[in-house]
């Protein structure tokens, strides 16, 4: 039973060391490629800001379209009434 425990500890330690080394290598590659981990956060903040601006612009456009629809419907209503009177 103790032999199984020792083998488990040895293999578990080896796997843990491999995972730590692999994580370190990935972190170094990301830092070298992207500059830092903060770069991703800055990129996400920029994307969020752009999406918010897009939403605001589309909301304003929706309001304008609704106003134009109201104007057109009012004109059509007046035209129909005039058409009925003549």
URPENOR-V377244 format. One record per pair of residues at least 6 apart in sequence whose ideal C-beta (glycine too) atoms are under 8 Angstrom apart, sorted by sequence separation. I is the first residue (numbers start at 1). GAP is how many residues later the second one is. D is the distance in whole Angstrom. If there is no record, write none. Layout:
I|GAP|D  I|GAP|D
This chain:
31|6|7  34|6|7  30|7|7
